[in-house]
Amino acid sequence: MPQQLDATTITNLRDLGGIPLAGNSAVRPGLLLRSGQLDRLDPTADPAVAALGIRTVVDLRTEGEREERPDLLPEGARLVVADVMAGREVPSGEKVPARLETVLGNPAAAEEHLGGGKAEKLLCETYRSFVASESACQAYGLLLTSLAEPDCGPLLFHCTAGKDRTGWAASVILLLLGADEAAVEREYLDVAPAVRAAFAPLIERFTAAGGDPEITDAILGVRPAYLAAALEEMCRAHGDVETYVRDGLGVPDQAVDRIRARFRA
């Protein structure tokens, strides 16, 4: 089964190894890693992280996020920028997964724009855009293409919290490798405690200032409805994950074959 890795300077670090796949197989451990942002990474303080031997880091964040909190890379790792939300503006100018602190910094504004169920609706729309938008297709295609490269080594992909853009990336990879939807959903939901712990001070400040806890739960949580929205959009537009990856993300079948050969135990 997948495991939360013990890291003090990387939030929400998880190894996808051990997730069961079709054909009595499983994801090969130590090669597929997901996390939150790497701006505090200190290999000397995290020898277990250094021992992972990460060779490739795929950053799914926006340009603004990268400039504000640049990645600190493990020694010897190369960086691949795959901006899922590049150039996209949504109503009220908010990119919720990319601007958590801004969104939750003003309880009155948050209530106006995100109260009354609006937050969950916006997150569902965001997840559909992970499938449909041009920037997301290019970013996730680049991630999968990187996984197919012969020298990618252990690869870590991440966004800010490591739950939304990263969560859909993990879901696509697992489906492509042969995990069933129940296993994919379990992995998606299992990050919730780590995300809440990482953002506990932000949540406390927001609620102490009178903010509605339902808004923080919707914005900082992982909910089955969010993953379901992306899966529904994928099936509506492409029918299945193989067609989505080939036609939507532009990843050739030969690359998919290499991914499956490398990451299936």
GUPA-23562 format. One record per residue: x, y, z of N, C-alpha, C in turn. Coordinates in steps of 0.05 Angstrom, whole numbers, padded with zeros to 5 digits, always signed. Each point is the difference from the previous one (the first is absolute). Layout:
BEGIN
XYZXYZXYZ/...
This chain:
BEGIN
+00017-00024+00000-00017+00024+00000+00018+00025+00000/-00011+00023-00011+00015+00024+00000+00006+00010+00029/+00021+00016+00003+00007+00009+00026+00006+00029+00001/-00008+00013+00022+00008+00027+00006+00029-00001+00010/+00018+00013-00014+00028-00001+00007+00007+00020+00022/+00018-00007+00018+00008+00017+00022+00019+00021-00009/-00010+00024-00005+00017+00022-00009-00007+00025+00016/+00020+00014+00008-00004+00024+00017+00000+00025-00017/+00011+00000-00024+00002+00025-00016-00016-00002-00026/-00015-00022-00005-00018-00002-00022-00027-00008+00010/-00021+00015-00006-00026-00006+00009-00013-00021-00018/-00015-00018+00013-00018-00018-00015+00015-00018-00020/+00024-00010+00009+00016-00017-00018-00010-00028+00002/-00006-00012-00024-00011-00027-00001+00013-00016-00022/+00004-00025+00005+00010-00019-00020-00025-00016-00010/-00005+00001-00026-00022-00015-00011+00005-00030-00003/+00024-00008+00007+00007-00028-00001-00019-00017+00017/-00007-00024-00010-00016-00019+00015-00030+00001-00006/-00009+00021-00014-00028+00001-00007-00006-00023-00020/-00021-00015+00007-00006-00024-00017-00010+00008-00028/+00009-00017-00019-00007+00004-00028-00012-00026-00011/-00013+00003-00023-00012-00023-00013+00022-00021-00006/-00008-00025-00002+00018-00022-00006+00018-00008+00023/-00010+00004+00025+00015-00008+00024+00027+00014+00001/+00000+00025-00009+00025+00016+00000-00004+00023+00020/+00020+00018+00001-00001+00023+00018+00020+00021-00011/-00003+00025+00009+00018+00021-00008+00027-00006+00013/+00021+00002-00016+00028-00005+00010+00007+00022+00020/+00010-00007+00023+00006+00020+00021+00025+00016-00006/+00001+00024+00011+00024+00016-00002+00004+00016-00026/-00019-00001-00018+00003+00012-00026-00020+00023-00006/-00023-00002+00012-00022+00020-00005-00006+00014+00027/+00007+00025+00002-00003+00015+00025-00017+00025-00006/-00017+00007+00020-00016+00024-00002+00003+00016+00026/-00004+00026-00002+00004+00017+00024-00012+00027-00004/+00002+00016+00022-00005+00029-00002+00026+00014-00009/+00000+00026+00002+00022+00016-00011+00027-00007+00014/+00022+00006-00014+00026-00008+00009+00017+00024+00009/-00013+00022+00007+00015+00024+00006+00016-00001+00026/-00006-00020+00017+00015-00003+00026+00017-00025+00000/+00003-00013-00022+00016-00025-00001+00028+00005+00010/+00009-00017+00018+00027+00001+00011+00010-00029+00002/+00014-00010-00021+00009-00028+00000+00017-00007+00025/+00014+00019+00012+00016-00006+00023-00018-00005+00025/-00023+00013+00000-00019-00005+00022-00018-00023-00006/-00001-00009-00024-00018-00022-00009+00017-00021-00014/+00016-00015+00015+00017-00020-00014-00017-00022-00014/-00024-00005+00011-00017-00020-00013-00009+00010-00028/-00004+00026-00003-00007+00011-00026+00024-00002-00019/+00024+00007+00010+00024-00002-00016+00004-00029-00010/-00007-00019+00017+00004-00028-00007-00019-00010-00022/-00021+00016-00006-00018-00008-00021+00012+00002-00028/+00021+00016-00002+00014+00002-00026-00017+00013-00022/-00016+00020+00007-00018+00012-00019+00016+00012-00023/-00006-00007-00024+00014+00010-00024-00015+00021-00015/-00027+00000+00002-00017+00019-00015-00021+00011+00018/-00004+00026+00000-00021+00014+00014-00018+00014-00020/-00025-00006+00000-00020+00014-00017-00017+00018+00017/+00003+00026-00006-00014+00021+00015-00025+00008-00015/-00023-00005+00012-00026+00006-00013-00011+00028+00006/+00015+00016+00014-00010+00026+00010+00001+00022-00021/-00013+00022+00006+00000+00023-00017+00026+00015+00002/+00004+00018-00019+00025+00017+00000+00002+00016+00026/-00023+00011+00009+00000+00016+00024+00008-00016+00024/-00010-00024+00002+00007-00018+00022+00029-00007+00000/+00010-00006-00024+00029-00007-00003+00018+00023+00008/-00008+00024-00008+00017+00024+00007-00001+00006+00030/-00023-00004+00012-00003+00007+00028+00014-00021+00018/-00002-00025-00008+00012-00021+00016+00014-00020-00018/+00024+00006-00010+00014-00017-00019+00006-00027+00013/-00001-00021-00017+00008-00026+00008+00030-00001+00009/+00005-00014+00021+00028-00008+00006+00002-00029-00008/+00018-00006-00019+00000-00026-00012+00020-00019+00015/-00007-00026+00001+00019-00019+00010+00025+00001-00017/+00023-00007+00011+00025+00001-00015-00002-00019-00023/+00008+00010-00024+00000-00016-00024-00026-00002-00015/-00021+00013+00011-00026-00002-00013-00004+00023-00020/-00014-00006-00022-00007+00021-00019-00029+00008+00004/-00006+00025-00007-00026+00011+00003-00015+00002-00026/-00025-00010+00000-00018+00003-00023-00024+00016+00008/-00004+00023-00013-00023+00018+00007-00023-00008-00018/-00023-00007+00013-00024-00009-00014-00023+00015+00013/-00005+00025-00008-00019+00018+00012-00029-00008-00008/-00014-00012+00018-00027-00010-00007-00019+00024-00005/+00004+00022+00013-00019+00022-00001+00012+00024-00015/+00019-00004-00017+00013+00022-00014-00020+00017-00016/+00001+00027+00006-00016+00018-00016-00029+00000+00005/-00009-00015+00020-00029-00003+00004-00009+00019+00022/-00022+00014-00006-00014+00016+00021-00028-00010+00002/-00009-00002+00025-00027-00009+00006-00016+00022+00013/-00027-00002+00003-00015+00022+00011+00012+00010+00026/-00002+00026+00004+00010+00015+00023+00030+00000+00001/+00013-00008-00022+00029+00000-00001+00013-00021+00018/-00015-00019+00011+00011-00019+00018+00008-00026-00014/+00024-00009+00007+00009-00027-00007+00003-00014+00026/-00022-00012+00009+00000-00010+00028+00022-00019+00007/+00006-00021-00016+00022-00017+00008+00027+00014+00001/+00003+00021-00015+00025+00014-00002+00003+00023+00020/-00022+00009+00012+00001+00024+00017-00014-00004+00026/+00007-00021+00014-00014-00008+00025+00001+00023+00020/+00024+00011+00005+00002+00020+00021-00015+00025-00007/+00001+00008-00025-00015+00024-00009-00030-00004+00003/-00009-00023-00009-00029-00006+00001-00011+00000+00029/+00016-00012+00018-00009-00002+00028+00010+00022+00018/+00011+00021-00011+00011+00022+00016-00021+00020+00008/-00024-00001-00012-00021+00019+00006-00026-00015+00003/-00009-00005+00024-00024-00016+00005-00025+00011-00014/-00003+00027+00000-00023+00012-00012-00001-00005-00030/+00023+00005-00013+00002-00005-00029-00003-00030-00006/+00011-00017+00017-00003-00029-00004-00029-00008+00001/-00014+00012+00019-00029-00007+00002-00015+00009-00024/+00007+00024-00010-00014+00011-00024+00004-00018-00024/+00025-00008-00005+00007-00015-00024-00002-00030+00003/+00003-00010+00024+00002-00029+00004-00020-00012+00019/-00016+00016+00014-00019-00010+00019-00024-00012-00014/-00017-00013+00016-00025-00012-00010+00004-00021-00021/+00021-00016+00002+00004-00021-00019+00016+00007-00025/+00006+00027-00002+00015+00008-00024+00028-00011-00001/+00013-00005+00023+00027-00011+00000+00001-00027-00012/-00018-00018+00008+00000-00027-00011-00006+00001-00030/-00019+00017-00008-00006+00002-00029+00024+00010-00015/+00014+00019+00010+00024+00011-00013+00022-00021-00003/+00004-00016+00022+00020-00021-00001-00008-00022-00021/-00025-00006-00001-00009-00020-00021+00006+00011-00028/-00006+00026-00004+00006+00012-00026+00030+00000-00006/+00016+00005+00021+00029-00001-00003+00009-00027-00008/-00010-00021+00012+00008-00027-00007-00008-00007-00028/-00023+00009-00009-00008-00005-00028+00021+00014-00019/+00009+00023+00009+00019+00014-00017+00027-00014-00001/+00006-00016+00021+00025-00016-00001+00000-00019-00024/-00024-00008-00008-00003-00018-00023-00003+00016-00026/-00014+00022+00000-00008+00013-00025+00017+00023-00009/+00014+00014+00018+00014+00024-00008+00026-00007-00015/+00007+00018-00018+00024-00005-00017+00025-00001+00018/+00002+00019+00019+00024+00000+00017+00003-00025+00016/-00023-00010+00011+00001-00025+00016+00008-00023-00018/-00011-00002-00024+00007-00022-00018+00030+00000-00006/+00010+00023-00005+00029+00002-00006+00017-00008+00024/-00009+00009+00024+00015-00005+00024+00000-00030+00007/-00023-00012+00000-00002-00028+00007+00012-00018-00022/-00001+00009-00024+00014-00014-00022+00030+00001+00005/+00010+00023+00008+00029+00003+00006+00008-00018+00023/-00017-00002+00021+00006-00017+00022+00003-00029-00009/-00019-00010-00016+00000-00027-00009+00024-00005-00019/+00005+00019-00017+00023-00003-00018+00026-00002+00016/+00002+00016+00022+00024-00002+00017+00002-00028+00013/-00023-00011+00008+00001-00027+00011+00009-00021-00019/-00004+00005-00026+00008-00019-00021+00029+00002-00008/+00014+00022+00009+00028+00003-00008+00018-00020+00014/+00019-00011-00014+00016-00022+00011+00016+00008+00024/+00007+00026+00003+00017+00009+00022-00015+00015+00021/-00027-00003+00002-00015+00016+00018+00006-00007+00029/+00007-00026+00005+00006-00008+00028-00024+00002+00017/+00003-00001+00027-00022+00006+00018-00010+00029-00006/-00026+00003-00004-00011+00026-00007-00020+00009+00021/+00002+00025+00007-00018+00013+00019-00016+00021-00015/-00026+00000+00003-00017+00021-00011-00015+00014+00022/-00004+00026-00003-00012+00015+00023-00013+00026-00010/-00018+00011+00018-00010+00027-00004+00005+00015+00026/-00020+00014+00010+00004+00015+00026-00007-00018+00023/-00025-00007+00002-00009-00017+00022+00005-00030-00005/+00002-00007-00026+00003-00027-00007-00025-00016+00000/-00023+00014-00006-00026-00015+00002-00017+00003-00025/+00000+00022-00014-00018+00004-00022+00014-00006-00027/+00017+00018-00009+00015-00006-00025+00016-00025+00003/+00012-00004+00023+00016-00024+00005-00019-00024+00002/-00023+00004+00013-00018-00022+00003-00011-00011-00026/-00006+00018-00019-00009-00010-00026+00023-00013-00015/+00024+00011+00002+00023-00013-00013+00003-00029+00010/-00001-00004+00027+00003-00026+00011-00023-00019-00010/-00024+00011-00001-00023-00016-00009+00004-00009-00029/+00009+00017-00017+00004-00007-00028+00021-00022-00003/+00023+00004+00014+00021-00019-00001-00009-00027+00010/-00014-00001+00022-00009-00025+00012-00020-00014-00019/-00019+00015-00011-00019-00012-00019+00015-00011-00024/+00019+00014-00010+00015-00008-00023+00016-00026+00006/+00009-00003+00024+00016-00024+00008-00018-00024+00005/-00026+00006+00004-00019-00023+00004-00013-00001+00027/+00001+00021+00016-00014+00001+00025-00030+00004-00005/-00017-00012+00017-00029+00005-00003-00007+00026+00013/-00024+00009-00005-00009+00027+00010-00001+00000+00030/-00006-00022+00013-00001-00001+00029+00028+00005+00012/+00020-00012-00011+00028+00004+00009+00009+00029-00005/-00008+00010-00023+00007+00028-00007-00013+00019+00019/-00025-00004+00007-00014+00018+00019+00013-00002+00028/+00007-00024+00008+00013-00003+00027+00025+00016+00001/+00017-00002-00020+00025+00015+00000-00006+00030-00001/-00020+00008-00015-00007+00029-00002-00008+00011+00027/-00017-00015+00014-00011+00009+00026+00020-00003+00023/+00019-00018-00002+00019-00005+00022+00018+00024+00006/+00002+00019-00017+00018+00023+00005-00013+00020+00019/-00025-00003+00007-00015+00020+00015+00014+00007+00026/+00008-00019+00017+00012+00008+00026+00025+00016-00003/+00017-00007-00019+00025+00015-00004-00005+00028-00010/-00020+00003-00017-00006+00027-00011-00011+00018+00023/-00018-00011+00016-00011+00015+00022+00021+00008+00020/+00019-00018+00005+00021+00006+00019+00018+00022-00011/+00006-00001-00026+00017+00020-00012-00012+00028+00001/-00026+00001-00003-00014+00026-00002-00015+00007+00026/+00006-00014+00022-00014+00005+00025+00002+00029+00009/+00023+00013-00001+00001+00028+00008-00018+00018-00017/-00001-00004-00026-00017+00015-00018-00029-00004+00007/-00008-00025+00005-00027-00006+00008-00008+00013+00026/+00018-00001+00019-00005+00012+00026-00003+00030-00002/+00017+00014-00016-00002+00029-00003-00027+00007-00013/-00007-00015-00020-00025+00005-00015-00025-00003+00019/-00001-00022+00014-00023-00004+00017+00000+00019+00024/+00024+00006+00011+00001+00019+00022-00009+00028-00008/+00003+00007-00026-00010+00026-00010-00029-00001-00008/-00013-00022+00006-00029-00002-00006-00006-00015-00026/+00019-00012-00013-00005-00014-00025-00015-00026+00005/-00016-00007-00020-00016-00024+00001+00017-00025-00004/+00001-00019+00020+00016-00024-00003-00007-00016-00024/-00024+00001-00010-00008-00015-00024+00016+00009-00024/+00007+00026-00001+00015+00010-00023+00028-00012+00001/+00013+00000+00023+00027-00011+00001-00001-00030-00005/-00021-00013+00009-00002-00029-00005-00003-00006-00030/-00015+00017-00013-00004-00004-00029+00025+00007-00016/+00014+00021+00008+00024+00009-00015+00024-00017+00006/+00004-00007+00025+00024-00015+00008-00005-00030+00003/-00025-00008-00005-00006-00028+00002+00003-00015-00027/-00001-00026+00002-00003-00017-00024-00027-00014+00003/-00017+00003-00020-00026-00011+00001-00005-00018-00024/-00015-00022+00005-00006-00017-00023-00012+00014-00024/-00016+00021+00006-00013+00015-00022+00020+00013-00018/+00023+00008+00010+00020+00014-00017+00012-00020-00020/+00009-00023+00011+00011-00020-00018-00021-00010-00019/-00025-00004+00009-00021-00009-00018-00005+00020-00023/+00003+00026+00006-00005+00020-00021+00021-00004-00023/+00025-00004+00008+00021-00004-00020-00004-00026-00015/-00007-00021+00014-00004-00026-00014-00024+00002-00019/-00021+00013+00008-00023+00003-00017+00007+00016-00025/+00016+00021+00003+00009+00016-00023+00017-00017-00019/+00018-00016+00012+00017-00017-00016-00017-00020-00016/-00019-00012+00012-00017-00020-00013-00018+00013-00021/-00010+00024+00006-00017+00014-00018+00015+00008-00026/+00024+00010+00004+00015+00010-00023+00016-00021-00015/+00008-00021+00015+00019-00019-00013-00008-00029+00003/-00018-00007+00018-00009-00027+00003+00015-00016+00021/+00027+00001-00001+00016-00015+00019+00027+00013+00003/+00015-00010+00020+00026+00013+00006+00020-00003-00023/+00000-00023-00014+00019-00004-00022-00004+00021-00022/-00026+00004-00007-00006+00019-00021+00006+00029+00009/-00006+00006+00025+00007+00026+00011+00030+00005-00001/+00016-00019+00008+00029+00003+00000+00010+00003-00028/-00010-00016-00018+00010+00001-00028-00009+00024-00015/-00027+00005+00001-00011+00022-00017-00001+00027+00015/-00006-00001+00026-00002+00025+00015+00027+00011+00008/+00017-00018+00009+00027+00008+00011+00022-00002-00021/-00006-00014-00022+00020-00002-00022+00023-00019+00007/-00005-00019+00017+00022-00019+00007-00003-00025-00017/+00020-00007-00016-00002-00023-00018-00001-00027+00014/-00012-00020-00013-00003-00026+00012+00027-00012+00009/+00021+00006-00016+00027-00011+00007+00009+00011+00027/-00006+00025+00006+00008+00012+00026-00016-00013+00022/-00026-00005-00004-00017-00014+00019+00011-00028+00006/+00008-00014-00020+00012-00026+00004+00025+00001+00017/+00017+00020-00004+00024+00003+00016-00007+00006+00029/-00020+00017+00004-00009+00007+00027-00010-00025+00015/-00016-00016-00014-00011-00024+00013+00022-00020+00006/+00019-00003-00018+00022-00019+00004+00017+00009+00024/+00004+00026+00003+00018+00010+00021-00012+00000+00028/-00025+00008+00001-00012+00005+00027-00018-00022+00010/-00004-00021-00015-00015-00023+00011+00020-00020+00012/-00006-00008+00024+00018-00020+00014-00005-00028-00012/
